[in-house]
Amino acid sequence: MSVETADNTKAIVDKALASIGDIATLPEVTLKIIQIVEDPKSTARDLHEIIKNDPALSVKVLKVVNSAFYGLPGQVASVDRAIILLGLSAVKNIAIAASIARLFKGKRISEEFSASDLWRHSVGVAVAAHAIAKESPHDVLLDEVFVAGMIHDIGMMVERQAHPDQFADVIARCMGGGVDFLEAERKIIGADHQAFGVGLTTKWKFPRHLRAAVGFHHNPESLSAELQNITVLIQMADVICCEEKLGFYLSAAGQTISQDSLDRLGLTQQQLDAIRAELPEKLDEAEAMLSGGAD
């Protein structure tokens, strides 16, 4: 990308973020939670103090912790117990997931796209990525992967709100196949959903690896080796969900999972096939766990 193109893209992203209001702002409690967990001096008590002052978030965290998705023995009745059982990072990511859910709202902008379509796809990618990470021998934080899957396409919500007509045009052009989704975005809007997503998650001060997954899940080879594993993982989950047409499925349409990607994550095709087969049931479980998100 030339310097001029990069500057133009940044200007388009910055203007869009300045125009969209609510979606650009995470709840204050979520920002505090991220700050606490990113601070190595923080303790479980610090996190509990923040969450307990937000009753709605406390209820959501306990609902998620007690869901079939986590499969913990017995019911967990308190947030401090949840933090002890799952750890600070997991509870942080549950809080982020609960906050993100409310952003997937809005009227349908075309027959092929609504916020709830993107929500289902995003949860599908989160579930698939989580399952892939569990099978991979590499050391990847499962809850970080789940959140990365949920937010990987958040840039589309920026496009949907800031450029609804152009975004609908992108979708219409890609419906027949043979048109690359990102190229259509760049041509019609001036930036793609990865660029909008990086702009938004940078504004949110999200950790670097989450920003990488949002900004490079279609081209992880552009990243340093340190950031590639989580991004290849999200790319793989994205392709599976688009192939299975779970929610909005155009963004990775026509893309395939390479043997290089499988090798990088230490997976076999048989393992991937098993993940694919179990995905619809696990997606239903996760949607029930996170219900109350998209309209």
C-alpha positions in Angstrom: 0.0 0.0 0.0 1.4 3.4 -1.0 1.8 6.2 1.6 -0.9 8.2 -0.2 -3.3 5.3 -0.1 -2.6 4.6 3.5 -3.2 8.2 4.4 -6.5 8.2 2.4 -7.6 5.0 4.2 -6.8 6.5 7.6 -8.7 9.7 6.8 -11.8 7.7 5.7 -11.6 5.5 8.9 -11.1 8.5 11.2 -14.1 10.4 9.7 -16.3 7.3 10.0 -15.3 6.7 13.7 -16.1 10.4 14.4 -19.5 10.1 12.9 -20.9 6.9 14.5 -21.6 7.8 18.1 -22.6 4.9 20.4 -20.8 2.1 18.6 -17.4 3.9 18.9 -17.7 4.0 22.7 -17.4 0.9 24.9 -19.1 1.1 28.4 -16.8 2.7 31.0 -16.9 -0.5 33.1 -15.5 -2.5 30.2 -12.6 -0.1 29.6 -11.8 -0.3 33.3 -11.8 -4.1 33.2 -9.4 -4.1 30.3 -7.1 -1.6 32.1 -7.1 -3.7 35.3 -6.3 -7.0 33.5 -3.6 -5.4 31.4 -2.0 -4.1 34.6 0.3 -6.8 36.0 -0.1 -5.4 39.5 -3.9 -6.0 39.5 -5.5 -8.7 41.6 -8.8 -10.7 41.4 -10.2 -8.4 44.1 -9.6 -5.3 41.8 -11.6 -7.0 39.0 -14.4 -8.1 41.4 -14.7 -4.5 42.7 -15.4 -3.2 39.2 -17.9 -6.0 38.1 -19.9 -6.0 41.4 -20.8 -2.4 40.8 -22.5 -3.2 37.5 -25.4 -5.6 38.4 -26.3 -6.3 34.7 -22.7 -7.3 34.0 -22.5 -9.4 37.1 -25.6 -11.3 36.0 -24.2 -11.7 32.5 -20.9 -13.0 33.8 -22.6 -15.6 36.0 -24.9 -16.7 33.2 -21.9 -17.3 30.9 -19.9 -19.0 33.7 -22.8 -21.4 34.4 -23.6 -22.1 30.8 -23.1 -25.5 29.0 -20.2 -23.8 27.1 -18.0 -23.8 30.2 -19.3 -27.1 31.6 -18.2 -26.3 35.2 -19.3 -28.7 37.9 -22.1 -27.2 39.9 -23.5 -23.7 39.9 -21.2 -20.7 40.4 -23.2 -18.2 42.5 -20.7 -15.3 42.9 -18.5 -13.2 40.7 -15.5 -13.7 43.0 -15.9 -17.5 42.8 -16.1 -17.2 39.0 -12.8 -15.2 39.0 -11.1 -17.8 41.1 -12.3 -20.7 38.9 -11.7 -19.1 35.5 -9.0 -16.5 36.2 -8.8 -12.8 35.5 -8.3 -13.1 31.8 -11.3 -15.3 31.2 -13.7 -13.1 33.2 -12.3 -10.0 31.4 -13.1 -11.6 28.1 -16.6 -12.6 29.3 -17.2 -9.0 30.2 -15.9 -7.8 26.8 -18.2 -10.3 25.1 -21.2 -9.1 27.1 -20.3 -5.5 26.1 -19.7 -6.2 22.5 -23.1 -8.0 22.1 -25.0 -4.7 22.5 -23.2 -3.2 19.5 -24.8 -5.6 17.0 -28.0 -3.8 16.7 -29.8 -1.9 13.9 -32.2 -2.3 11.1 -31.6 -4.6 8.1 -29.8 -2.6 5.4 -30.4 -5.2 2.6 -31.9 -8.6 2.1 -28.5 -10.1 2.6 -27.3 -8.2 5.7 -28.6 -7.3 9.1 -26.7 -6.8 12.4 -28.2 -10.1 13.7 -26.8 -11.9 10.6 -23.3 -10.5 11.5 -23.8 -11.4 15.1 -24.5 -15.0 14.3 -21.5 -15.2 12.0 -19.3 -13.5 14.7 -20.4 -15.9 17.4 -19.9 -18.8 15.0 -16.3 -17.7 14.3 -15.7 -17.3 18.1 -17.0 -20.9 18.7 -15.1 -22.4 15.8 -11.9 -20.5 16.8 -12.3 -21.7 20.4 -12.7 -25.3 19.2 -9.7 -25.1 16.9 -7.5 -23.6 19.7 -8.4 -26.5 22.0 -7.2 -28.9 19.4 -4.0 -27.0 18.5 -0.9 -28.0 20.4 0.2 -24.3 20.4 -0.2 -22.2 23.6 -3.2 -20.0 22.8 -5.4 -18.4 25.4 -8.8 -19.9 24.7 -10.8 -16.9 26.0 -8.8 -14.4 24.0 -9.5 -16.5 20.9 -13.2 -16.5 21.6 -13.3 -12.7 21.9 -11.1 -12.3 18.8 -13.7 -14.3 16.9 -16.5 -12.2 18.2 -14.9 -8.9 17.2 -13.1 -9.9 14.0 -15.7 -8.3 11.8 -16.7 -5.4 14.1 -15.5 -3.0 11.3 -18.6 -4.0 9.3 -20.7 -2.3 12.0 -18.8 0.9 11.4 -19.4 0.6 7.7 -23.0 -0.2 8.3 -23.5 2.9 10.4 -21.2 5.4 8.6 -21.7 4.2 5.0 -24.9 2.2 4.8 -25.7 2.8 1.1 -22.1 2.0 0.0 -21.9 -1.0 2.2 -25.2 -2.3 0.8 -23.7 -1.8 -2.7 -20.6 -3.8 -1.7 -22.8 -6.7 -0.6 -25.0 -6.6 -3.7 -21.8 -6.7 -5.9 -20.5 -9.7 -4.0 -23.7 -11.7 -4.0 -23.2 -13.4 -7.4 -19.7 -14.6 -6.5 -16.4 -13.9 -8.2 -15.9 -10.5 -6.5 -13.5 -10.2 -3.7 -15.3 -8.7 -0.7 -12.3 -6.6 0.6 -11.5 -5.3 -2.9 -15.2 -4.2 -3.3 -15.1 -2.4 0.1 -11.9 -0.6 -0.8 -13.2 0.4 -4.2 -16.7 1.6 -3.1 -16.1 2.8 0.5 -12.4 3.6 0.3 -11.4 1.2 3.2 -12.2 -2.4 4.1 -13.7 -3.7 7.3 -10.3 -4.7 8.6 -9.2 -1.1 8.5 -12.4 0.1 10.2 -12.0 -2.6 12.8 -8.4 -1.7 13.7 -9.4 1.9 14.0 -12.2 1.1 16.4 -10.3 -1.4 18.5 -7.4 1.0 18.7 -9.7 3.6 20.0 -10.9 1.1 22.6 -7.3 0.4 23.6 -7.7 -3.3 23.0 -4.6 -5.5 23.4 -2.3 -5.8 20.4 -3.1 -9.4 19.5 -6.9 -8.7 19.4 -6.3 -5.7 17.2 -4.1 -7.9 14.9 -6.9 -10.5 14.6 -9.4 -7.8 13.7 -7.1 -6.1 11.2 -5.4 -9.1 9.5 -7.7 -12.1 9.6 -7.8 -12.1 5.8 -4.0 -11.6 5.4 -2.2 -13.0 8.5 1.0 -13.5 6.5 1.4 -9.7 6.8 2.0 -10.0 10.5 5.1 -10.8 12.6 5.4 -14.5 13.6 4.4 -13.6 17.2 0.9 -12.5 16.1 0.3 -14.9 13.3 -1.1 -17.9 15.3 -4.2 -16.2 16.7 -4.8 -14.5 13.3 -4.5 -17.7 11.2 -6.8 -19.3 13.7 -9.4 -16.6 13.2 -9.0 -16.8 9.5 -9.6 -20.6 9.6 -12.7 -20.2 11.7 -14.0 -17.4 9.4 -13.6 -19.5 6.3 -15.5 -22.5 7.9 -18.4 -20.3 9.0 -18.6 -18.6 5.6 -18.5 -22.0 3.9 -21.3 -23.3 6.2 -23.2 -20.0 5.6 -23.6 -19.3 9.3 -25.0 -15.8 9.5 -23.4 -13.3 7.1 -21.1 -15.4 4.9 -19.8 -13.2 2.1 -16.6 -11.8 3.6 -14.6 -15.0 3.2 -16.6 -16.5 0.4 -14.4 -18.4 -2.1 -11.5 -18.6 0.3 -10.1 -21.9 1.4 -8.1 -23.3 4.3 -4.5 -24.1 3.1 -2.4 -27.0 4.3 0.1 -24.4 5.4 -2.4 -23.0 7.8 -3.2 -26.5 9.2 0.5 -27.2 9.6 1.0 -23.9 11.4 -1.6 -24.7 14.0 -0.7 -28.4 14.2 -4.1 -29.6 13.0 -5.2 -32.4 10.7 -8.0 -32.2 8.2 -9.9 -34.9 10.3 -9.8 -32.7 13.4 -11.1 -29.7 11.3 -13.9 -31.9 9.9 -15.0 -32.9 13.4 -15.0 -29.2 14.5 -17.1 -28.4 11.5 -19.6 -31.2 12.3 -20.1 -30.0 15.9 -20.3 -26.3 15.1 -24.1 -25.8 14.6 -24.8 -27.3 18.1 -22.1 -25.4 19.8 -23.1 -22.2 18.1 -26.7 -22.6 19.4 -25.2 -23.1 22.9 -23.1 -20.0 22.6 -25.9 -17.9 21.3 -28.1 -18.9 24.2 -25.2 -18.1 26.6 -24.8 -14.6 25.1 -28.5 -14.0 24.4 -29.7 -10.4 24.8 -27.1 -9.2 22.3 -28.2 -8.5 18.8 -31.7 -7.5 17.7 
